[in-house]
Amino acid sequence: MERSLLQRIEAFLKESQMPPSVFGRAAARDPRLVSDLRGGREPGRRMTCRVEHFMNKWRADRYAGIVVPRGDRRVSAGGRA
C-alpha cells in the first residue's frame, strides 16, 4: 500500500531533522504546508510533484555530500537559545 504524501513528508522531516516550516518554505514557498496537511488539506498533483522533487533532490544532494542534516537552527551548537 502506498503511503500518503503526509506520511512521506513526516518520514523526510525525521530523516533530515528539518523543522516543518523550513521544509514547507523550501519545498513549496509555504511555511504552513505541513501544518495544513496535518489539518486535512489535500494537495493537488502539482504540489505533490513539487514536494516529491524537493525531497528527492535533497536526498541526492545529501548522498553526494552536498548537504547534511542540521536539525533546528534556532538552537546553536553551544547550547544557547
DRENLOZA-786207 format. One record per residue (C-alpha): residue number from 0; residue in one letter; chain; x, y, z. Coordinates in pm, whole numbers, plus 50000, padded with zeros to 5 digits. Example, Ala and Ser with C-alpha at 12.3 -4.5 7.8 and 13.67 -1.06 7.14 Angstrom:
% residues 2
[node 0,a,A,[51230,49550,50780]];
[node 1,s,A,[51367,49894,50714]];
END
This chain:
% residues 81
[node 0,m,A,[50000,50000,50000]];
[node 1,e,A,[50135,50340,49902]];
[node 2,r,A,[50195,50592,50179]];
[node 3,s,A,[50026,50931,50167]];
[node 4,l,A,[50221,51245,50089]];
[node 5,l,A,[50195,51350,50454]];
[node 6,q,A,[50344,51019,50569]];
[node 7,r,A,[50634,51060,50325]];
[node 8,i,A,[50689,51418,50443]];
[node 9,e,A,[50685,51310,50809]];
[node 10,a,A,[50949,51045,50734]];
[node 11,f,A,[51156,51304,50547]];
[node 12,l,A,[51134,51553,50835]];
[node 13,k,A,[51263,51289,51073]];
[node 14,e,A,[51541,51187,50832]];
[node 15,s,A,[51652,51541,50753]];
[node 16,q,A,[51592,51687,51102]];
[node 17,m,A,[51428,51980,50926]];
[node 18,p,A,[51156,52182,51102]];
[node 19,p,A,[50818,52165,50926]];
[node 20,s,A,[50806,52537,50848]];
[node 21,v,A,[51154,52533,50694]];
[node 22,f,A,[51052,52231,50484]];
[node 23,g,A,[50733,52398,50364]];
[node 24,r,A,[50912,52719,50275]];
[node 25,a,A,[51190,52538,50086]];
[node 26,a,A,[50969,52285,49910]];
[node 27,a,A,[50669,52497,49818]];
[node 28,r,A,[50722,52854,49945]];
[node 29,d,A,[50452,52783,50204]];
[node 30,p,A,[50570,52768,50567]];
[node 31,r,A,[50226,52635,50674]];
[node 32,l,A,[50227,52346,50426]];
[node 33,v,A,[50294,52067,50677]];
[node 34,s,A,[50060,52215,50934]];
[node 35,d,A,[49784,52243,50674]];
[node 36,l,A,[49841,51885,50554]];
[node 37,r,A,[49822,51764,50913]];
[node 38,g,A,[49494,51952,50940]];
[node 39,g,A,[49343,51777,50640]];
[node 40,r,A,[49450,51985,50339]];
[node 41,e,A,[49452,51779,50021]];
[node 42,p,A,[49744,51871,49793]];
[node 43,g,A,[49697,51886,49419]];
[node 44,r,A,[49904,51693,49170]];
[node 45,r,A,[50133,51988,49102]];
[node 46,m,A,[50204,52042,49473]];
[node 47,t,A,[50268,51670,49524]];
[node 48,c,A,[50519,51667,49237]];
[node 49,r,A,[50692,51982,49368]];
[node 50,v,A,[50727,51839,49719]];
[node 51,e,A,[50845,51497,49593]];
[node 52,h,A,[51103,51666,49372]];
[node 53,f,A,[51236,51869,49665]];
[node 54,m,A,[51271,51560,49886]];
[node 55,n,A,[51436,51356,49610]];
[node 56,k,A,[51681,51635,49526]];
[node 57,w,A,[51767,51688,49893]];
[node 58,r,A,[51839,51317,49935]];
[node 59,a,A,[52051,51307,49620]];
[node 60,d,A,[52249,51609,49739]];
[node 61,r,A,[52291,51452,50082]];
[node 62,y,A,[52428,51128,49941]];
[node 63,a,A,[52659,51330,49717]];
[node 64,g,A,[52789,51508,50028]];
[node 65,i,A,[52646,51848,49938]];
[node 66,v,A,[52405,51882,50233]];
[node 67,v,A,[52390,51730,50580]];
[node 68,p,A,[52105,51716,50833]];
[node 69,r,A,[52144,52016,51064]];
[node 70,g,A,[51844,51999,51289]];
[node 71,d,A,[51674,52306,51422]];
[node 72,r,A,[51889,52611,51352]];
[node 73,r,A,[51722,52808,51633]];
[node 74,v,A,[51947,52627,51881]];
[node 75,s,A,[52317,52695,51836]];
[node 76,a,A,[52589,52432,51875]];
[node 77,g,A,[52694,52586,52206]];
[node 78,g,A,[52358,52510,52362]];
[node 79,r,A,[52245,52870,52378]];
[node 80,a,A,[51898,52958,52252]];
END
